[in-house]
Amino acid sequence: MNDAKPVVAVMRLRPTPGSNATWLAVWAQECERALHTPGCKSFRVLSDRQHAGEHYIVSEWDGAEGFDTFMRNGGIVWLERAIDGMKEPLLVTVLEEIPSRGGVRKAPEREFAGVS
């Protein structure tokens, strides 16, 4: 029986202006690797609309074990040391749902006039 709780991992990436493109290319490759890691349900790189050059990597996992495997096997800590251009170290937060909230809730389907 698998007692793993689903998790959402959020990583904040703050590259220096001259290294932004390099780091986004690195994370595009890491996205592909993550999506082939057992337990990964989704993986996205998002830009912060309020803070130019600040990005968030948001991924969903069947459990923390899959995310830990992804981080360990990819050498993410090594990448930070090998590639210059970070304003600060990658900030990693792993979140799990509060059980009393009843799971993921989705907005109801809506119909819009003139849209099929």
N, CA, C and O atoms as CSV, one atom per row, in Angstrom:
chain,resi,resn,atom,element,x,y,z
A,1,MET,N,N,0.839,-1.184,0.000
A,1,MET,CA,C,0.000,0.000,0.000
A,1,MET,C,C,0.883,1.247,0.000
A,1,MET,O,O,1.840,1.332,0.769
A,2,ASN,N,N,0.565,2.205,-0.855
A,2,ASN,CA,C,1.348,3.433,-0.955
A,2,ASN,C,C,0.669,4.525,-0.146
A,2,ASN,O,O,-0.445,4.942,-0.462
A,3,ASP,N,N,1.351,4.991,0.909
A,3,ASP,CA,C,0.794,6.026,1.763
A,3,ASP,C,C,1.343,7.413,1.423
A,3,ASP,O,O,1.189,8.348,2.208
A,4,ALA,N,N,1.980,7.552,0.262
A,4,ALA,CA,C,2.566,8.839,-0.109
A,4,ALA,C,C,1.470,9.882,-0.279
A,4,ALA,O,O,0.412,9.619,-0.850
A,5,LYS,N,N,1.753,11.062,0.230
A,5,LYS,CA,C,0.834,12.182,0.063
A,5,LYS,C,C,1.300,13.009,-1.123
A,5,LYS,O,O,2.497,13.266,-1.259
A,6,PRO,N,N,0.379,13.434,-1.989
A,6,PRO,CA,C,0.780,14.297,-3.098
A,6,PRO,C,C,1.412,15.583,-2.576
A,6,PRO,O,O,1.026,16.097,-1.526
A,7,VAL,N,N,2.394,16.098,-3.326
A,7,VAL,CA,C,3.053,17.339,-2.948
A,7,VAL,C,C,3.140,18.270,-4.155
A,7,VAL,O,O,3.096,17.842,-5.309
A,8,VAL,N,N,3.265,19.546,-3.845
A,8,VAL,CA,C,3.541,20.573,-4.848
A,8,VAL,C,C,4.869,21.205,-4.439
A,8,VAL,O,O,5.025,21.669,-3.310
A,9,ALA,N,N,5.805,21.217,-5.355
A,9,ALA,CA,C,7.104,21.831,-5.091
A,9,ALA,C,C,7.153,23.184,-5.802
A,9,ALA,O,O,6.798,23.301,-6.975
A,10,VAL,N,N,7.598,24.195,-5.066
A,10,VAL,CA,C,7.734,25.538,-5.620
A,10,VAL,C,C,9.177,25.970,-5.410
A,10,VAL,O,O,9.684,25.954,-4.288
A,11,MET,N,N,9.829,26.354,-6.494
A,11,MET,CA,C,11.213,26.810,-6.414
A,11,MET,C,C,11.289,28.220,-6.979
A,11,MET,O,O,10.759,28.492,-8.056
A,12,ARG,N,N,11.945,29.112,-6.258
A,12,ARG,CA,C,12.111,30.484,-6.740
A,12,ARG,C,C,13.500,30.630,-7.330
A,12,ARG,O,O,14.503,30.296,-6.700
A,13,LEU,N,N,13.536,31.134,-8.548
A,13,LEU,CA,C,14.761,31.306,-9.302
A,13,LEU,C,C,14.954,32.803,-9.546
A,13,LEU,O,O,14.093,33.460,-10.131
A,14,ARG,N,N,16.087,33.332,-9.094
A,14,ARG,CA,C,16.379,34.760,-9.274
A,14,ARG,C,C,17.741,34.930,-9.954
A,14,ARG,O,O,18.735,35.228,-9.292
A,15,PRO,N,N,17.782,34.738,-11.278
A,15,PRO,CA,C,19.053,34.913,-11.979
A,15,PRO,C,C,19.402,36.392,-12.150
A,15,PRO,O,O,18.529,37.260,-12.130
A,16,THR,N,N,20.684,36.653,-12.316
A,16,THR,CA,C,21.106,38.013,-12.629
A,16,THR,C,C,20.649,38.332,-14.056
A,16,THR,O,O,20.461,37.418,-14.858
A,17,PRO,N,N,20.468,39.615,-14.381
A,17,PRO,CA,C,19.950,39.969,-15.712
A,17,PRO,C,C,20.717,39.343,-16.880
A,17,PRO,O,O,20.097,38.914,-17.853
A,18,GLY,N,N,22.017,39.282,-16.808
A,18,GLY,CA,C,22.798,38.711,-17.901
A,18,GLY,C,C,22.725,37.198,-18.027
A,18,GLY,O,O,23.126,36.648,-19.052
A,19,SER,N,N,22.227,36.521,-17.015
A,19,SER,CA,C,22.184,35.052,-17.054
A,19,SER,C,C,20.763,34.504,-17.142
A,19,SER,O,O,20.563,33.292,-17.067
A,20,ASN,N,N,19.790,35.368,-17.299
A,20,ASN,CA,C,18.387,34.941,-17.330
A,20,ASN,C,C,18.133,33.887,-18.411
A,20,ASN,O,O,17.535,32.848,-18.132
A,21,ALA,N,N,18.578,34.147,-19.631
A,21,ALA,CA,C,18.333,33.214,-20.738
A,21,ALA,C,C,18.999,31.865,-20.486
A,21,ALA,O,O,18.424,30.820,-20.792
A,22,THR,N,N,20.201,31.886,-19.932
A,22,THR,CA,C,20.914,30.637,-19.632
A,22,THR,C,C,20.127,29.795,-18.640
A,22,THR,O,O,19.929,28.598,-18.848
A,23,TRP,N,N,19.681,30.424,-17.564
A,23,TRP,CA,C,18.951,29.679,-16.544
A,23,TRP,C,C,17.599,29.194,-17.038
A,23,TRP,O,O,17.168,28.102,-16.668
A,24,LEU,N,N,16.925,29.974,-17.860
A,24,LEU,CA,C,15.644,29.510,-18.406
A,24,LEU,C,C,15.853,28.313,-19.328
A,24,LEU,O,O,15.018,27.409,-19.366
A,25,ALA,N,N,16.949,28.297,-20.065
A,25,ALA,CA,C,17.270,27.142,-20.917
A,25,ALA,C,C,17.565,25.914,-20.060
A,25,ALA,O,O,17.135,24.809,-20.393
A,26,VAL,N,N,18.296,26.098,-18.958
A,26,VAL,CA,C,18.578,24.986,-18.044
A,26,VAL,C,C,17.275,24.407,-17.523
A,26,VAL,O,O,17.092,23.190,-17.513
A,27,TRP,N,N,16.366,25.277,-17.088
A,27,TRP,CA,C,15.114,24.779,-16.515
A,27,TRP,C,C,14.174,24.193,-17.557
A,27,TRP,O,O,13.331,23.362,-17.218
A,28,ALA,N,N,14.295,24.598,-18.808
A,28,ALA,CA,C,13.518,23.947,-19.874
A,28,ALA,C,C,13.976,22.496,-20.013
A,28,ALA,O,O,13.153,21.600,-20.200
A,29,GLN,N,N,15.295,22.261,-19.922
A,29,GLN,CA,C,15.815,20.894,-19.967
A,29,GLN,C,C,15.397,20.107,-18.726
A,29,GLN,O,O,15.045,18.931,-18.813
A,30,GLU,N,N,15.441,20.773,-17.568
A,30,GLU,CA,C,15.054,20.099,-16.329
A,30,GLU,C,C,13.570,19.731,-16.349
A,30,GLU,O,O,13.166,18.725,-15.766
A,31,CYS,N,N,12.771,20.543,-17.017
A,31,CYS,CA,C,11.342,20.233,-17.155
A,31,CYS,C,C,11.165,18.894,-17.867
A,31,CYS,O,O,10.399,18.040,-17.420
A,32,GLU,N,N,11.876,18.720,-18.972
A,32,GLU,CA,C,11.788,17.457,-19.710
A,32,GLU,C,C,12.223,16.287,-18.841
A,32,GLU,O,O,11.595,15.228,-18.856
A,33,ARG,N,N,13.298,16.477,-18.085
A,33,ARG,CA,C,13.784,15.401,-17.215
A,33,ARG,C,C,12.762,15.084,-16.130
A,33,ARG,O,O,12.502,13.919,-15.831
A,34,ALA,N,N,12.181,16.137,-15.542
A,34,ALA,CA,C,11.191,15.933,-14.477
A,34,ALA,C,C,9.984,15.158,-14.986
A,34,ALA,O,O,9.494,14.250,-14.315
A,35,LEU,N,N,9.511,15.516,-16.162
A,35,LEU,CA,C,8.316,14.868,-16.703
A,35,LEU,C,C,8.539,13.382,-17.009
A,35,LEU,O,O,7.582,12.633,-17.205
A,36,HIS,N,N,9.798,12.967,-17.047
A,36,HIS,CA,C,10.122,11.545,-17.234
A,36,HIS,C,C,10.540,10.876,-15.927
A,36,HIS,O,O,10.956,9.718,-15.924
A,37,THR,N,N,10.429,11.599,-14.828
A,37,THR,CA,C,10.741,11.046,-13.515
A,37,THR,C,C,9.475,10.446,-12.929
A,37,THR,O,O,8.444,11.118,-12.893
A,38,PRO,N,N,9.519,9.195,-12.467
A,38,PRO,CA,C,8.320,8.596,-11.869
A,38,PRO,C,C,7.748,9.479,-10.751
A,38,PRO,O,O,8.474,9.958,-9.880
A,39,GLY,N,N,6.445,9.673,-10.803
A,39,GLY,CA,C,5.746,10.447,-9.783
A,39,GLY,C,C,5.477,11.886,-10.161
A,39,GLY,O,O,4.707,12.562,-9.478
A,40,CYS,N,N,6.095,12.385,-11.245
A,40,CYS,CA,C,5.863,13.773,-11.656
A,40,CYS,C,C,4.558,13.863,-12.432
A,40,CYS,O,O,4.364,13.168,-13.430
A,41,LYS,N,N,3.669,14.725,-11.963
A,41,LYS,CA,C,2.379,14.923,-12.627
A,41,LYS,C,C,2.377,16.158,-13.515
A,41,LYS,O,O,1.703,16.172,-14.545
A,42,SER,N,N,3.122,17.199,-13.133
A,42,SER,CA,C,3.228,18.408,-13.957
A,42,SER,C,C,4.468,19.185,-13.539
A,42,SER,O,O,4.985,19.018,-12.434
A,43,PHE,N,N,4.933,20.037,-14.448
A,43,PHE,CA,C,6.137,20.829,-14.190
A,43,PHE,C,C,6.055,22.071,-15.062
A,43,PHE,O,O,5.953,21.968,-16.284
A,44,ARG,N,N,6.099,23.245,-14.439
A,44,ARG,CA,C,5.975,24.505,-15.179
A,44,ARG,C,C,7.011,25.506,-14.679
A,44,ARG,O,O,7.363,25.524,-13.499
A,45,VAL,N,N,7.495,26.345,-15.610
A,45,VAL,CA,C,8.355,27.465,-15.262
A,45,VAL,C,C,7.538,28.723,-15.527
A,45,VAL,O,O,7.092,28.964,-16.649
A,46,LEU,N,N,7.349,29.523,-14.480
A,46,LEU,CA,C,6.496,30.709,-14.564
A,46,LEU,C,C,7.303,31.968,-14.264
A,46,LEU,O,O,8.240,31.933,-13.467
A,47,SER,N,N,6.942,33.069,-14.898
A,47,SER,CA,C,7.585,34.357,-14.632
A,47,SER,C,C,6.697,35.183,-13.714
A,47,SER,O,O,5.474,35.202,-13.860
A,48,ASP,N,N,7.324,35.857,-12.777
A,48,ASP,CA,C,6.615,36.725,-11.837
A,48,ASP,C,C,6.282,38.036,-12.552
A,48,ASP,O,O,7.183,38.724,-13.032
A,49,ARG,N,N,5.012,38.382,-12.624
A,49,ARG,CA,C,4.590,39.596,-13.324
A,49,ARG,C,C,4.986,40.864,-12.573
A,49,ARG,O,O,5.121,41.925,-13.184
A,50,GLN,N,N,5.171,40.770,-11.276
A,50,GLN,CA,C,5.497,41.950,-10.482
A,50,GLN,C,C,6.994,42.170,-10.308
A,50,GLN,O,O,7.431,43.283,-10.013
A,51,HIS,N,N,7.776,41.120,-10.489
A,51,HIS,CA,C,9.227,41.207,-10.287
A,51,HIS,C,C,9.932,40.656,-11.526
A,51,HIS,O,O,10.149,39.451,-11.651
A,52,ALA,N,N,10.283,41.557,-12.429
A,52,ALA,CA,C,10.934,41.148,-13.679
A,52,ALA,C,C,12.185,40.324,-13.383
A,52,ALA,O,O,12.983,40.667,-12.510
A,53,GLY,N,N,12.335,39.242,-14.122
A,53,GLY,CA,C,13.516,38.404,-13.960
A,53,GLY,C,C,13.428,37.401,-12.826
A,53,GLY,O,O,14.378,36.657,-12.582
A,54,GLU,N,N,12.309,37.370,-12.134
A,54,GLU,CA,C,12.122,36.379,-11.065
A,54,GLU,C,C,11.172,35.311,-11.600
A,54,GLU,O,O,10.138,35.619,-12.194
A,55,HIS,N,N,11.541,34.059,-11.379
A,55,HIS,CA,C,10.769,32.945,-11.935
A,55,HIS,C,C,10.455,31.927,-10.842
A,55,HIS,O,O,11.163,31.820,-9.840
A,56,TYR,N,N,9.383,31.192,-11.063
A,56,TYR,CA,C,8.990,30.126,-10.148
A,56,TYR,C,C,8.833,28.842,-10.941
A,56,TYR,O,O,8.218,28.821,-12.007
A,57,ILE,N,N,9.392,27.788,-10.411
A,57,ILE,CA,C,9.232,26.462,-10.985
A,57,ILE,C,C,8.226,25.753,-10.091
A,57,ILE,O,O,8.477,25.559,-8.902
A,58,VAL,N,N,7.091,25.367,-10.658
A,58,VAL,CA,C,6.020,24.743,-9.890
A,58,VAL,C,C,5.794,23.346,-10.457
A,58,VAL,O,O,5.528,23.182,-11.648
A,59,SER,N,N,5.902,22.349,-9.594
A,59,SER,CA,C,5.701,20.974,-10.050
A,59,SER,C,C,4.806,20.225,-9.073
A,59,SER,O,O,4.805,20.493,-7.871
A,60,GLU,N,N,4.050,19.285,-9.614
A,60,GLU,CA,C,3.169,18.440,-8.798
A,60,GLU,C,C,3.687,17.010,-8.866
A,60,GLU,O,O,4.082,16.519,-9.923
A,61,TRP,N,N,3.675,16.358,-7.705
A,61,TRP,CA,C,4.235,15.013,-7.581
A,61,TRP,C,C,3.279,14.116,-6.806
A,61,TRP,O,O,2.528,14.577,-5.946
A,62,ASP,N,N,3.323,12.818,-7.131
A,62,ASP,CA,C,2.516,11.840,-6.393
A,62,ASP,C,C,2.935,11.770,-4.931
A,62,ASP,O,O,2.128,11.426,-4.066
A,63,GLY,N,N,4.194,12.094,-4.655
A,63,GLY,CA,C,4.713,12.087,-3.294
A,63,GLY,C,C,6.070,12.768,-3.264
A,63,GLY,O,O,6.676,13.011,-4.307
A,64,ALA,N,N,6.540,13.072,-2.070
A,64,ALA,CA,C,7.829,13.766,-1.914
A,64,ALA,C,C,8.996,12.923,-2.425
A,64,ALA,O,O,10.015,13.471,-2.845
A,65,GLU,N,N,8.860,11.609,-2.393
A,65,GLU,CA,C,9.955,10.739,-2.831
A,65,GLU,C,C,10.333,10.994,-4.286
A,65,GLU,O,O,11.518,11.041,-4.617
A,66,GLY,N,N,9.345,11.158,-5.155
A,66,GLY,CA,C,9.629,11.435,-6.566
A,66,GLY,C,C,10.359,12.755,-6.742
A,66,GLY,O,O,11.316,12.843,-7.511
A,67,PHE,N,N,9.909,13.778,-6.032
A,67,PHE,CA,C,10.571,15.085,-6.115
A,67,PHE,C,C,11.995,14.993,-5.584
A,67,PHE,O,O,12.920,15.539,-6.186
A,68,ASP,N,N,12.176,14.309,-4.462
A,68,ASP,CA,C,13.523,14.152,-3.892
A,68,ASP,C,C,14.448,13.451,-4.883
A,68,ASP,O,O,15.611,13.827,-5.027
A,69,THR,N,N,13.926,12.433,-5.561
A,69,THR,CA,C,14.713,11.711,-6.562
A,69,THR,C,C,15.104,12.642,-7.699
A,69,THR,O,O,16.254,12.641,-8.138
A,70,PHE,N,N,14.159,13.432,-8.174
A,70,PHE,CA,C,14.433,14.401,-9.238
A,70,PHE,C,C,15.550,15.361,-8.827
A,70,PHE,O,O,16.488,15.586,-9.592
A,71,MET,N,N,15.454,15.916,-7.646
A,71,MET,CA,C,16.445,16.877,-7.181
A,71,MET,C,C,17.822,16.227,-7.011
A,71,MET,O,O,18.840,16.795,-7.405
A,72,ARG,N,N,17.836,15.047,-6.429
A,72,ARG,CA,C,19.098,14.349,-6.163
A,72,ARG,C,C,19.773,13.904,-7.466
A,72,ARG,O,O,20.972,14.117,-7.650
A,73,ASN,N,N,19.003,13.287,-8.364
A,73,ASN,CA,C,19.587,12.748,-9.598
A,73,ASN,C,C,19.994,13.829,-10.591
A,73,ASN,O,O,20.854,13.597,-11.441
A,74,GLY,N,N,19.394,14.993,-10.493
A,74,GLY,CA,C,19.720,16.063,-11.428
A,74,GLY,C,C,20.885,16.921,-11.010
A,74,GLY,O,O,21.397,17.713,-11.801
A,75,GLY,N,N,21.306,16.769,-9.775
A,75,GLY,CA,C,22.422,17.582,-9.311
A,75,GLY,C,C,22.096,19.065,-9.315
A,75,GLY,O,O,22.931,19.883,-9.701
A,76,ILE,N,N,20.882,19.421,-8.887
A,76,ILE,CA,C,20.443,20.812,-8.911
A,76,ILE,C,C,21.402,21.697,-8.103
A,76,ILE,O,O,21.730,22.802,-8.533
A,77,VAL,N,N,21.841,21.228,-6.962
A,77,VAL,CA,C,22.784,22.006,-6.148
A,77,VAL,C,C,24.087,22.200,-6.915
A,77,VAL,O,O,24.683,23.276,-6.868
A,78,TRP,N,N,24.527,21.165,-7.619
A,78,TRP,CA,C,25.744,21.272,-8.418
A,78,TRP,C,C,25.559,22.299,-9.535
A,78,TRP,O,O,26.461,23.094,-9.800
A,79,LEU,N,N,24.391,22.287,-10.194
A,79,LEU,CA,C,24.132,23.244,-11.270
A,79,LEU,C,C,24.290,24.685,-10.784
A,79,LEU,O,O,24.877,25.520,-11.472
A,80,GLU,N,N,23.764,24.965,-9.604
A,80,GLU,CA,C,23.867,26.315,-9.055
A,80,GLU,C,C,25.326,26.729,-8.864
A,80,GLU,O,O,25.685,27.888,-9.073
A,81,ARG,N,N,26.144,25.787,-8.472
A,81,ARG,CA,C,27.570,26.092,-8.247
A,81,ARG,C,C,28.344,26.187,-9.555
A,81,ARG,O,O,29.311,26.942,-9.657
A,82,ALA,N,N,27.917,25.420,-10.555
A,82,ALA,CA,C,28.648,25.349,-11.822
A,82,ALA,C,C,28.314,26.501,-12.768
A,82,ALA,O,O,29.143,26.888,-13.592
A,83,ILE,N,N,27.122,27.041,-12.655
A,83,ILE,CA,C,26.694,28.115,-13.556
A,83,ILE,C,C,26.564,29.399,-12.750
A,83,ILE,O,O,25.795,29.471,-11.791
A,84,ASP,N,N,27.322,30.405,-13.148
A,84,ASP,CA,C,27.236,31.698,-12.469
A,84,ASP,C,C,25.921,32.392,-12.801
A,84,ASP,O,O,25.221,32.029,-13.746
A,85,GLY,N,N,25.611,33.389,-12.004
A,85,GLY,CA,C,24.506,34.252,-12.372
A,85,GLY,C,C,23.243,34.129,-11.553
A,85,GLY,O,O,22.150,34.382,-12.062
A,86,MET,N,N,23.368,33.745,-10.296
A,86,MET,CA,C,22.199,33.710,-9.431
A,86,MET,C,C,22.316,34.826,-8.399
A,86,MET,O,O,23.368,35.002,-7.785
A,87,LYS,N,N,21.234,35.578,-8.209
A,87,LYS,CA,C,21.222,36.629,-7.191
A,87,LYS,C,C,21.262,36.021,-5.793
A,87,LYS,O,O,21.821,36.603,-4.864
A,88,GLU,N,N,20.667,34.854,-5.662
A,88,GLU,CA,C,20.629,34.130,-4.383
A,88,GLU,C,C,20.400,32.662,-4.684
A,88,GLU,O,O,19.985,32.327,-5.793
A,89,PRO,N,N,20.657,31.771,-3.729
A,89,PRO,CA,C,20.425,30.341,-3.975
A,89,PRO,C,C,18.959,30.057,-4.295
A,89,PRO,O,O,18.059,30.788,-3.882
A,90,LEU,N,N,18.750,28.987,-5.034
A,90,LEU,CA,C,17.407,28.535,-5.364
A,90,LEU,C,C,16.649,28.267,-4.068
A,90,LEU,O,O,17.130,27.530,-3.207
A,91,LEU,N,N,15.488,28.851,-3.928
A,91,LEU,CA,C,14.648,28.628,-2.746
A,91,LEU,C,C,13.650,27.525,-3.090
A,91,LEU,O,O,12.876,27.662,-4.037
A,92,VAL,N,N,13.666,26.438,-2.327
A,92,VAL,CA,C,12.806,25.281,-2.594
A,92,VAL,C,C,11.838,25.098,-1.432
A,92,VAL,O,O,12.243,25.035,-0.271
A,93,THR,N,N,10.551,25.012,-1.767
A,93,THR,CA,C,9.509,24.750,-0.770
A,93,THR,C,C,8.665,23.590,-1.273
A,93,THR,O,O,8.217,23.594,-2.420
A,94,VAL,N,N,8.448,22.598,-0.419
A,94,VAL,CA,C,7.609,21.455,-0.779
A,94,VAL,C,C,6.364,21.515,0.095
A,94,VAL,O,O,6.453,21.511,1.322
A,95,LEU,N,N,5.205,21.570,-0.551
A,95,LEU,CA,C,3.936,21.743,0.139
A,95,LEU,C,C,3.073,20.494,0.020
A,95,LEU,O,O,3.079,19.812,-1.004
A,96,GLU,N,N,2.338,20.209,1.076
A,96,GLU,CA,C,1.342,19.135,0.976
A,96,GLU,C,C,0.014,19.686,1.465
A,96,GLU,O,O,-0.046,20.617,2.268
A,97,GLU,N,N,-1.032,19.090,0.961
A,97,GLU,CA,C,-2.375,19.572,1.254
A,97,GLU,C,C,-2.754,19.334,2.711
A,97,GLU,O,O,-2.351,18.344,3.322
A,98,ILE,N,N,-3.526,20.249,3.244
A,98,ILE,CA,C,-4.062,20.089,4.594
A,98,ILE,C,C,-5.253,19.138,4.479
A,98,ILE,O,O,-6.212,19.451,3.774
A,99,PRO,N,N,-5.219,17.987,5.153
A,99,PRO,CA,C,-6.249,16.964,4.969
A,99,PRO,C,C,-7.680,17.447,5.194
A,99,PRO,O,O,-8.589,16.974,4.511
A,100,SER,N,N,-7.903,18.343,6.097
A,100,SER,CA,C,-9.269,18.749,6.418
A,100,SER,C,C,-9.942,19.570,5.321
A,100,SER,O,O,-11.137,19.851,5.418
A,101,ARG,N,N,-9.208,19.959,4.286
A,101,ARG,CA,C,-9.777,20.803,3.237
A,101,ARG,C,C,-10.505,19.995,2.171
A,101,ARG,O,O,-11.149,20.586,1.304
A,102,GLY,N,N,-10.427,18.684,2.202
A,102,GLY,CA,C,-11.228,17.868,1.299
A,102,GLY,C,C,-10.694,17.707,-0.117
A,102,GLY,O,O,-11.480,17.460,-1.031
A,103,GLY,N,N,-9.429,17.834,-0.330
A,103,GLY,CA,C,-8.864,17.583,-1.646
A,103,GLY,C,C,-8.906,18.798,-2.560
A,103,GLY,O,O,-9.294,19.897,-2.163
A,104,VAL,N,N,-8.492,18.559,-3.792
A,104,VAL,CA,C,-8.453,19.630,-4.779
A,104,VAL,C,C,-9.870,20.002,-5.175
A,104,VAL,O,O,-10.695,19.141,-5.479
A,105,ARG,N,N,-10.128,21.272,-5.166
A,105,ARG,CA,C,-11.447,21.762,-5.578
A,105,ARG,C,C,-11.279,22.531,-6.874
A,105,ARG,O,O,-10.340,23.311,-7.032
A,106,LYS,N,N,-12.195,22.303,-7.795
A,106,LYS,CA,C,-12.126,22.961,-9.092
A,106,LYS,C,C,-13.376,23.803,-9.301
A,106,LYS,O,O,-14.448,23.500,-8.778
A,107,ALA,N,N,-13.211,24.858,-10.070
A,107,ALA,CA,C,-14.361,25.709,-10.407
A,107,ALA,C,C,-15.311,24.917,-11.297
A,107,ALA,O,O,-14.878,24.084,-12.094
A,108,PRO,N,N,-16.605,25.179,-11.158
A,108,PRO,CA,C,-17.562,24.467,-12.014
A,108,PRO,C,C,-17.404,24.882,-13.476
A,108,PRO,O,O,-16.960,25.989,-13.781
A,109,GLU,N,N,-17.775,23.972,-14.364
A,109,GLU,CA,C,-17.755,24.297,-15.787
A,109,GLU,C,C,-18.752,25.395,-16.039
A,109,GLU,O,O,-19.853,25.384,-15.490
A,110,ARG,N,N,-18.370,26.351,-16.873
A,110,ARG,CA,C,-19.265,27.471,-17.185
A,110,ARG,C,C,-19.484,27.539,-18.670
A,110,ARG,O,O,-18.585,27.253,-19.461
A,111,GLU,N,N,-20.685,27.920,-19.043
A,111,GLU,CA,C,-20.992,28.153,-20.447
A,111,GLU,C,C,-21.027,29.642,-20.673
A,111,GLU,O,O,-21.571,30.392,-19.862
A,112,PHE,N,N,-20.449,30.067,-21.770
A,112,PHE,CA,C,-20.441,31.484,-22.118
A,112,PHE,C,C,-21.244,31.674,-23.394
A,112,PHE,O,O,-21.115,30.892,-24.336
A,113,ALA,N,N,-22.058,32.694,-23.427
A,113,ALA,CA,C,-22.886,32.974,-24.610
A,113,ALA,C,C,-21.980,33.179,-25.829
A,113,ALA,O,O,-21.009,33.935,-25.779
A,114,GLY,N,N,-22.312,32.502,-26.904
A,114,GLY,CA,C,-21.585,32.666,-28.142
A,114,GLY,C,C,-20.294,31.870,-28.223
A,114,GLY,O,O,-19.587,31.949,-29.227
A,115,VAL,N,N,-19.971,31.102,-27.184
A,115,VAL,CA,C,-18.747,30.301,-27.185
A,115,VAL,C,C,-19.148,28.838,-27.120
A,115,VAL,O,O,-19.928,28.434,-26.257
A,116,SER,N,N,-18.611,28.051,-28.033
A,116,SER,CA,C,-18.936,26.626,-27.994
A,116,SER,C,C,-17.718,25.804,-27.710
A,116,SER,O,O,-17.804,24.578,-27.641
